């Protein structure tokens, strides 16, 4: 396996794909373990799941938007082709602009049998991508456990062979994905943590991010001051990058940004008020029910009917 790809393609991966693969693996793992054998789960090898990734390719940019599961036959190391074609047809009706870009699996590293699946998909996409999720937990790892592979033809010992090569990627999100990922990140923890604990952790994360951003800006500011004084040589490439970064700042103060910000702010206030009204209505209904129950009992004793 080569260290890195030389194709020059730019890969953009959406969080929905990572969530889908993780959910697929979690369901298969939980369903493959009977309740009485949960204690021996650590001694069993982790299951592998397989599926297709779909998206669009614009020039040299490949954007992976979504994924769907596939049926895998471990005896022949092949995918159920009829099931794949059926899923492809269904997804084409819902997402007509999406195409099958490749496939995904789970594991710590690419295996030799993976090339069989990879070659089988080349009639759908002549250069499929392979998205590999490592489900093992490594607390010391800071990067996402996701690796994207491409296939390249290399000559090894005088024989041309197709091998996997690593490709770099970036995470691309849209508004709906940011909301869903934020919701998943703020789910109540299984250890019974309170809402205040979750809020404190969330605010601590924001504070750390702002603190890091402030330190980076200070370093850049000091560097520019030293360059202006002549203490360090002037680098035009760096100045162009700083200028490009600063040109983005006025967009925050534009009229369109203010309109969008006020619209979202008003929508948030409106949802908050509706939630308060709903809560008040529920409380009032409970009070009316209790009043009717108490008044009905009194009316039965005094020969009167309920007031409300």
MARGUTI-137059 format. One record per residue (C-alpha): residue in three letters; x, y, z. Coordinates in steps of 0.1 Angstrom, whole numbers, plus 5000, padded with zeros to 4 digits. Each point is the difference from the previous one (the first is absolute). Layout:
REM MARGUTI-137059
R  residu     x     y     z
R     ALA     X     Y     Z
...
REM end
This chain:
REM MARGUTI-137059
R  residu     x     y     z
R     UNK  5000  5000  5000
R     UNK  5014  5034  4990
R     UNK  5002  5028  5025
R     UNK  4979  5026  4982
R     UNK  4981  5005  4968
R     UNK  5013  5019  4970
R     UNK  4967  5005  4981
R     UNK  4996  5036  5012
R     UNK  4963  4995  5009
R     UNK  4985  5020  5029
R     UNK  4976  4980  5022
R     UNK  4973  5016  5021
R     UNK  4983  4977  5026
R     UNK  4967  5009  5016
R     UNK  4993  4990  5036
R     UNK  4969  4981  4990
R     UNK  5022  4973  4984
R     UNK  5020  4995  5032
R     UNK  4967  4999  5021
R     UNK  4985  4974  4976
R     UNK  5031  4977  5001
R     UNK  5003  5003  5038
R     UNK  4963  4992  5004
R     UNK  5002  4971  4976
R     UNK  5030  4985  5019
R     UNK  4983  5005  5034
R     UNK  4968  4983  4989
R     UNK  5018  4970  4985
R     UNK  5023  4996  5030
R     UNK  4971  5002  5025
R     UNK  4978  4975  4979
R     UNK  5029  4975  4996
R     UNK  5004  4996  5038
R     UNK  4974  4980  5019
R     UNK  4991  5014  5034
R     UNK  5017  4971  5020
R     UNK  5033  5005  4981
R     UNK  5004  5037  5007
R     UNK  5027  4993  5025
R     UNK  5022  4983  4973
R     UNK  4995  5028  4975
R     UNK  5035  5013  5004
R     UNK  5015  4966  4989
R     UNK  4981  4999  4967
R     UNK  5013  5017  4969
R     UNK  4981  5031  4990
R     UNK  4976  4996  4972
R     UNK  5005  5017  4966
R     UNK  4972  5019  4982
R     UNK  4999  5010  4964
R     UNK  4981  5026  4980
R     UNK  5002  5025  4972
R     UNK  5008  5037  5001
R     UNK  4982  5024  4977
R     UNK  5005  5037  4990
R     UNK  5012  5021  4972
R     UNK  5032  5007  4982
R     UNK  5007  5035  4986
R     UNK  5032  5001  4981
R     UNK  5028  4990  5024
R     UNK  4977  5003  5031
R     UNK  4982  4969  5013
R     UNK  4973  5008  5026
R     UNK  4986  4970  5019
R     UNK  4965  5008  5013
R     UNK  4984  4968  5011
R     UNK  5003  4962  5002
R     UNK  4978  4969  5001
R     UNK  5006  4965  5013
R     UNK  5007  4969  4979
R     UNK  4998  4962  5005
R     UNK  5034  4982  5001
R     UNK  5008  4964  4995
R     UNK  5031  4991  5020
R     UNK  5006  4967  4983
R     UNK  5004  5015  4966
R     UNK  5012  5035  5011
R     UNK  4973  5015  4978
R     UNK  4970  5023  5003
R     UNK  4964  4992  4991
R     UNK  4999  5015  4966
R     UNK  4962  4998  4996
R     UNK  4995  5018  5033
R     UNK  5026  5027  4990
R     UNK  4982  5007  4967
R     UNK  4966  5002  5018
R     UNK  5013  5025  5026
R     UNK  5017  5020  4972
R     UNK  4967  5002  4981
R     UNK  4982  5012  5031
R     UNK  5026  5026  5009
R     UNK  4999  5013  4964
R     UNK  4964  5008  5004
R     UNK  5005  5020  5032
R     UNK  5035  5015  4991
R     UNK  5002  5002  4962
R     UNK  5033  5019  5001
R     UNK  5018  4976  5023
R     UNK  5022  4972  4986
R     UNK  5017  4970  5016
R     UNK  5035  5013  5008
R     UNK  5013  4968  5017
R     UNK  4994  4980  5031
R     UNK  5007  4999  5037
R     UNK  5010  4974  5026
R     UNK  5013  4998  5036
R     UNK  5033  4988  5013
R     UNK  5034  5012  5011
R     UNK  5016  4997  4966
R     UNK  4992  4990  4964
R     UNK  5002  4963  4994
R     UNK  5009  4979  4969
R     UNK  4964  4988  4996
R     UNK  4988  5037  4998
R     UNK  5016  5002  4965
R     UNK  4976  4974  4987
R     UNK  4970  5022  5010
R     UNK  5018  5030  4987
R     UNK  5005  4985  4965
R     UNK  4964  4988  5000
R     UNK  4988  5036  5002
R     UNK  5021  5012  4972
R     UNK  4973  4993  4974
R     UNK  4978  5026  5019
R     UNK  5028  5025  5006
R     UNK  5033  4995  4983
R     UNK  5019  5016  5029
R     UNK  4981  4993  5032
R     UNK  5010  5013  5034
R     UNK  5003  4979  5031
R     UNK  4989  5015  5033
R     UNK  5013  4981  5030
R     UNK  4987  5006  5036
R     UNK  5021  4987  5029
R     UNK  4975  4991  5028
R     UNK  5027  4994  5026
R     UNK  5002  5027  5027
R     UNK  5033  5018  5004
R     UNK  4999  5028  5026
R     UNK  5033  5014  4989
R     UNK  4989  5004  4964
R     UNK  4987  5035  4991
R     UNK  4992  4995  4963
R     UNK  4969  4984  4988
R     UNK  5004  4962  4996
R     UNK  4991  5003  4963
R     UNK  5023  4991  4971
R     UNK  4993  5006  4963
R     UNK  5018  4977  4975
R     UNK  5003  5003  4963
R     UNK  5013  4972  4977
R     UNK  5031  5005  4978
R     UNK  5018  4976  4976
R     UNK  5036  4995  5011
R     UNK  5026  4976  4986
R     UNK  5013  4977  5028
R     UNK  5027  4975  4991
R     UNK  4993  5006  4964
R     UNK  4963  4992  5003
R     UNK  4973  5028  4998
R     UNK  4978  4999  5031
R     UNK  4971  5020  5013
R     UNK  5007  5013  5035
R     UNK  4983  5023  5025
R     UNK  5015  5034  5007
R     UNK  4990  5025  5027
R     UNK  4983  5032  4990
R     UNK  4995  5032  5021
R     UNK  4966  5014  5006
R     UNK  4981  5028  5017
R     UNK  4967  5000  5019
R     UNK  4973  5019  4982
R     UNK  4966  5008  5017
R     UNK  4967  5016  4992
R     UNK  4976  5017  5025
R     UNK  4979  4969  5005
R     UNK  5030  4978  5008
R     UNK  5014  5026  5024
R     UNK  4967  4999  5019
R     UNK  4998  4962  5001
R     UNK  5036  4996  5010
R     UNK  4996  5026  5027
R     UNK  4969  4982  5013
R     UNK  5019  4967  5001
R     UNK  5029  5016  5018
R     UNK  4977  5014  5027
R     UNK  4980  4968  5007
R     UNK  4997  4992  5037
R     UNK  5030  4978  5010
R     UNK  4993  4964  5011
R     UNK  5016  5006  5034
R     UNK  4971  5022  5011
R     UNK  5017  5034  4996
R     UNK  4977  5030  5005
R     UNK  4991  5027  4975
R     UNK  5022  5024  5019
R     UNK  5030  4977  4995
R     UNK  4993  4998  4963
R     UNK  4997  5038  4998
R     UNK  5032  5005  5019
R     UNK  5019  4976  4977
R     UNK  4986  5017  4970
R     UNK  5009  5035  5012
R     UNK  5035  4987  5010
R     UNK  5005  4987  4965
R     UNK  4990  5034  4985
R     UNK  5022  5018  5024
R     UNK  5030  4978  4991
R     UNK  4993  5006  4963
R     UNK  4998  5038  5004
R     UNK  5031  5000  5022
R     UNK  5020  4981  4973
R     UNK  4987  5023  4973
R     UNK  5011  5030  5021
R     UNK  5035  4986  5005
R     UNK  5003  4992  4962
R     UNK  4990  5036  4992
R     UNK  5025  5014  5025
R     UNK  5028  4980  4984
R     UNK  4991  5012  4966
R     UNK  4997  5036  5012
R     UNK  5034  4999  5016
R     UNK  5015  4984  4969
R     UNK  4986  5028  4978
R     UNK  5013  5027  5024
R     UNK  5035  4984  4999
R     UNK  4998  4999  4962
R     UNK  4989  5037  4999
R     UNK  5029  5010  5022
R     UNK  5025  4981  4979
R     UNK  5010  4975  5026
R     UNK  4991  4971  4977
R     UNK  5000  4998  4962
R     UNK  4968  5008  4981
R     UNK  4982  4970  4985
R     UNK  4976  5009  4973
R     UNK  4983  4966  5000
R     UNK  4992  5003  5037
R     UNK  4987  5036  4995
R     UNK  4977  4988  4973
R     UNK  4985  4973  5023
R     UNK  4995  5026  5028
R     UNK  4984  5024  4975
R     UNK  4977  4972  4988
R     UNK  4991  4992  5036
R     UNK  4992  5037  5009
R     UNK  4978  5004  4969
R     UNK  4976  4975  5015
R     UNK  4995  5022  5031
R     UNK  4978  5027  4985
R     UNK  4975  4973  4989
R     UNK  4991  4997  5037
R     UNK  4990  5037  5001
R     UNK  4981  5000  4967
R     UNK  4963  5007  4998
R     UNK  4991  4965  4988
R     UNK  5017  4985  5030
R     UNK  4981  5023  5023
R     UNK  4967  4991  4983
R     UNK  5007  4963  5002
R     UNK  5012  5003  5036
R     UNK  4969  5019  5011
R     UNK  4978  4975  4982
R     UNK  5015  4970  5017
R     UNK  5000  5019  5033
R     UNK  4963  5008  4997
R     UNK  4992  4965  4990
R     UNK  5018  4987  5031
R     UNK  4981  5025  5022
R     UNK  4967  4989  4984
R     UNK  5007  4963  5006
R     UNK  5009  5009  5036
R     UNK  4967  5019  5005
R     UNK  4980  4972  4984
R     UNK  5016  4975  5024
R     UNK  4992  5023  5029
R     UNK  4963  5003  4988
R     UNK  4998  4962  4996
R     UNK  5014  4995  5035
R     UNK  4975  5026  5015
R     UNK  4971  4984  4981
R     UNK  5009  4966  5013
R     UNK  5003  5013  5036
R     UNK  4966  5018  4996
R     UNK  4984  4968  4987
R     UNK  5012  4981  5030
R     UNK  4987  5027  5023
R     UNK  4966  5000  4983
R     UNK  4998  4961  5002
R     UNK  5008  5002  5037
R     UNK  4975  5027  5005
R     UNK  4973  4981  4982
R     UNK  5008  4969  5019
R     UNK  4998  5018  5034
R     UNK  4969  5021  4990
R     UNK  4982  4969  4986
R     UNK  5005  4981  5033
R     UNK  4987  5031  5019
R     UNK  4970  5003  4976
R     UNK  4991  4963  5005
R     UNK  4999  5006  5038
R     UNK  4980  5033  4996
R     UNK  4979  4990  4970
R     UNK  5018  5024  4975
R     UNK  5017  4995  4967
R     UNK  5035  5008  4990
R     UNK  5008  5036  4992
R     UNK  5025  4995  4972
REM end
